[in-house]
Amino acid sequence: MKRFLAAIRFLTVLPVAGALGTRTEDLGGSVPFFPLVGLLLGAAAGGLAWALAALPPMLAAAVLVVAMLAFSGALHMDGLSDSADGMLSSRPRERILEIMKDSHVGAMGVIAIVCVLLVKFASLASVPSASLWAAAALMPLAGRCAIVTHMALLPYAREQGLGKVFCGGQPARMGAVGSAIWAMAVLAVAAWALFAWQGLVIVAICAGVSAILALYFYRKIGGATGDTFGAVCEIVELVPAVVLAAWPLHPRWTL
């Protein structure tokens, strides 16, 4: 239970009473629970999308985008901004890491935020109304599962930092591999339940985007940081909405 609460503390702004789930060992062991938190957030987003069904598509999409930002208190969006500022600066590795650690937001960070929010809004507004709740349900799950896969694929790029708890040493990396397999299995089952074999296409695209980002991060800074966890979460979270907007599908069952 403490590790599950630690995952909730790390990934969301949901209140957790007292000091439960605050120990380093609880946080390090919370990774297998990330997909479960993604399922909870997906259920909330899907339920909200269903409740907004009577609204115009653009207004419903805007509310959903704001709600998904609120789930994490925009923490993952901050990671995206810092990653863009550093990695798009064309600087050496050490300077990139310094820029990413700086709390100030640069031009590239602002551009990245605007682009992701714009694509997320446009995609959700373009998803067929019958599929909006299913797209909203898959998005938070896909993003949180992508964090787990990056913990398995990449070493930690800094000597110190919160992310070292998750991917600092070889034992942690081996544990993360099992967690990544579990995460992708949860995402695949959820996608299959919603869209049958077509849902597995969405999962494959999520995995491909995640792998490309991992390779890019490795080439730029030699691994992952807490900021890149946020970046991959935000970018992969886009995938279900983009795919469903471009390739309209109806879920296997309706609410």
C-alpha positions in Angstrom: 0.0 0.0 0.0 2.8 2.4 0.8 4.4 2.0 -2.6 1.0 2.5 -4.3 0.6 5.7 -2.3 4.1 6.7 -3.3 3.2 6.3 -7.0 0.1 8.5 -6.4 2.3 11.2 -4.7 4.9 11.1 -7.5 2.5 11.1 -10.5 -0.5 13.2 -9.3 -1.6 16.0 -7.1 -4.1 13.8 -5.3 -3.8 14.3 -1.6 -2.2 11.4 0.4 -2.7 11.8 4.1 0.4 11.9 6.4 3.8 10.7 5.5 2.7 7.5 3.8 4.7 6.7 0.7 7.4 9.3 1.3 10.3 7.0 2.0 13.0 6.6 -0.7 12.5 2.8 -0.7 8.7 3.3 -1.1 9.3 5.6 -4.1 11.9 3.3 -5.7 9.5 0.4 -5.3 6.5 2.3 -6.6 7.2 1.8 -10.4 5.0 -1.3 -10.9 2.1 0.8 -9.6 2.5 3.5 -12.3 0.2 1.7 -14.7 -2.4 1.4 -12.0 -2.3 5.2 -11.3 -2.6 5.6 -15.1 -5.7 3.5 -15.1 -7.2 5.6 -12.3 -6.4 8.8 -14.1 -7.7 7.3 -17.3 -11.0 6.4 -15.7 -11.3 9.9 -14.4 -10.6 11.4 -17.8 -12.9 9.0 -19.6 -15.7 9.7 -17.1 -15.2 13.4 -17.6 -15.2 13.0 -21.4 -18.5 11.1 -21.2 -20.0 13.8 -19.0 -19.0 16.4 -21.5 -20.6 14.6 -24.4 -23.3 17.2 -24.8 -20.9 20.1 -25.2 -19.4 21.3 -28.5 -16.3 19.3 -29.4 -13.9 22.2 -29.1 -15.1 23.1 -25.6 -15.1 19.5 -24.5 -11.5 19.1 -25.8 -10.4 22.3 -24.0 -11.8 21.1 -20.7 -10.1 17.7 -21.1 -6.7 19.2 -21.9 -7.0 21.4 -18.7 -8.1 18.4 -16.6 -5.2 16.3 -17.8 -2.8 19.1 -16.9 -4.4 19.3 -13.5 -3.9 15.6 -12.8 -0.1 16.2 -12.3 -0.2 19.9 -11.4 1.5 20.4 -14.8 4.6 18.7 -13.4 5.1 16.6 -16.6 4.6 19.6 -18.8 7.4 21.3 -16.8 9.7 18.4 -17.6 8.8 18.7 -21.3 9.7 22.4 -21.2 13.0 21.9 -19.4 13.9 19.0 -21.8 13.1 21.1 -24.9 15.2 24.1 -23.6 18.2 21.9 -23.0 18.1 19.4 -25.9 17.1 21.9 -28.6 19.9 24.3 -27.6 22.6 22.6 -29.7 25.0 22.6 -26.7 27.3 20.0 -25.3 26.0 17.3 -23.0 27.0 19.0 -19.7 25.6 22.3 -20.8 22.3 20.7 -21.8 22.0 19.2 -18.3 22.7 22.6 -16.7 20.0 24.2 -18.9 17.5 21.5 -18.0 18.2 22.0 -14.3 17.6 25.8 -14.6 14.1 26.7 -13.4 13.7 29.5 -15.9 11.7 28.7 -19.1 13.3 29.5 -22.4 11.9 30.0 -25.9 12.2 26.3 -26.9 10.4 25.3 -23.7 7.5 27.7 -24.4 7.3 26.4 -28.0 7.2 22.8 -26.9 4.4 23.5 -24.4 2.4 25.4 -27.0 2.9 22.7 -29.7 1.9 19.8 -27.4 -1.2 21.6 -26.0 -2.2 22.6 -29.5 -1.9 19.1 -30.9 -3.6 17.6 -27.9 -6.5 20.0 -28.2 -6.9 19.6 -31.9 -6.7 15.9 -31.7 -9.3 15.6 -29.0 -11.6 18.0 -30.8 -11.3 15.8 -34.0 -11.9 12.4 -32.3 -15.5 11.1 -33.1 -17.8 11.9 -30.2 -18.5 8.2 -29.7 -14.8 7.5 -29.2 -13.8 10.6 -27.1 -14.2 8.9 -23.7 -12.1 6.0 -24.9 -9.3 8.2 -26.2 -9.4 10.2 -23.0 -9.2 7.0 -21.0 -6.1 5.7 -22.9 -4.1 8.9 -22.9 -3.1 9.1 -19.2 -2.4 5.4 -19.1 -0.2 5.6 -22.2 1.8 8.5 -20.7 2.5 6.8 -17.4 3.4 3.5 -19.0 5.9 5.4 -21.2 7.7 6.7 -18.1 8.1 3.1 -16.9 9.6 2.0 -20.3 12.1 4.8 -20.2 13.2 3.8 -16.7 14.0 0.4 -18.2 15.6 1.6 -21.4 17.8 4.4 -20.1 20.4 4.8 -17.4 20.2 7.9 -15.2 22.1 10.8 -16.9 23.0 12.7 -13.7 25.2 11.7 -10.7 22.4 12.8 -8.3 18.7 13.4 -8.6 15.3 12.0 -7.8 15.3 9.9 -11.0 18.3 7.9 -9.7 15.9 6.2 -7.3 14.3 4.5 -10.3 17.2 3.9 -12.8 20.4 4.5 -10.9 22.1 1.1 -10.8 21.9 -2.3 -12.5 19.5 -3.9 -9.9 17.1 -1.0 -10.3 17.4 -1.3 -14.1 16.6 -5.0 -14.0 13.6 -4.3 -11.8 12.5 -1.6 -14.2 12.6 -4.1 -17.2 10.0 -6.3 -15.5 8.0 -3.2 -14.6 8.1 -2.1 -18.3 6.8 -5.4 -19.5 4.0 -5.2 -16.9 3.2 -1.6 -18.0 3.0 -2.5 -21.7 0.9 -5.5 -20.9 -1.6 -3.3 -18.9 -1.7 -0.8 -21.8 -2.2 -3.6 -24.3 -5.1 -5.2 -22.3 -6.8 -1.8 -21.9 -6.4 -1.0 -25.6 -7.7 -4.4 -26.6 -10.7 -4.1 -24.3 -11.6 -0.8 -26.0 -10.7 -1.4 -29.7 -9.8 -5.1 -30.1 -6.9 -5.6 -32.5 -7.0 -2.0 -33.6 -6.2 -1.0 -30.1 -3.0 -2.9 -30.3 -2.0 -0.7 -33.3 -2.2 2.2 -30.9 0.0 0.4 -28.4 2.5 -0.4 -31.1 2.7 3.3 -32.1 3.0 4.3 -28.4 5.9 1.9 -28.1 7.6 3.2 -31.3 7.3 6.8 -30.2 8.7 6.0 -26.8 11.6 4.1 -28.3 12.5 6.9 -30.7 12.4 9.4 -27.8 14.6 7.1 -25.7 17.2 6.9 -28.5 17.1 10.7 -28.9 17.6 11.3 -25.2 20.4 8.8 -25.1 22.2 10.5 -28.0 21.8 13.9 -26.5 22.6 13.3 -22.8 23.4 9.6 -22.4 20.3 8.7 -20.5 17.2 9.9 -18.7 16.4 12.5 -16.0 13.3 13.5 -14.1 12.6 16.1 -16.8 12.7 13.5 -19.6 10.3 11.3 -17.7 7.8 14.3 -17.9 8.6 14.9 -21.6 8.0 11.3 -22.7 4.8 11.2 -20.6 3.4 14.3 -22.3 4.4 13.3 -25.8 3.3 9.6 -25.7 0.0 10.8 -24.0 -0.8 12.5 -27.3 -0.6 9.3 -29.3 -4.0 7.7 -28.7 -5.8 11.0 -29.5 -3.7 11.7 -32.6 -4.3 8.1 -33.9 -8.0 8.1 -33.2 -8.4 11.5 -34.8 -6.5 10.4 -38.0 -8.0 6.9 -38.0 -11.5 7.1 -36.5 -12.4 4.0 -34.5 -15.5 3.3 -32.4 -14.9 1.5 -29.1 -16.2 -2.0 -28.7 -18.8 -0.8 -26.2 -20.4 2.5 -25.4 -21.2 4.2 -22.2 
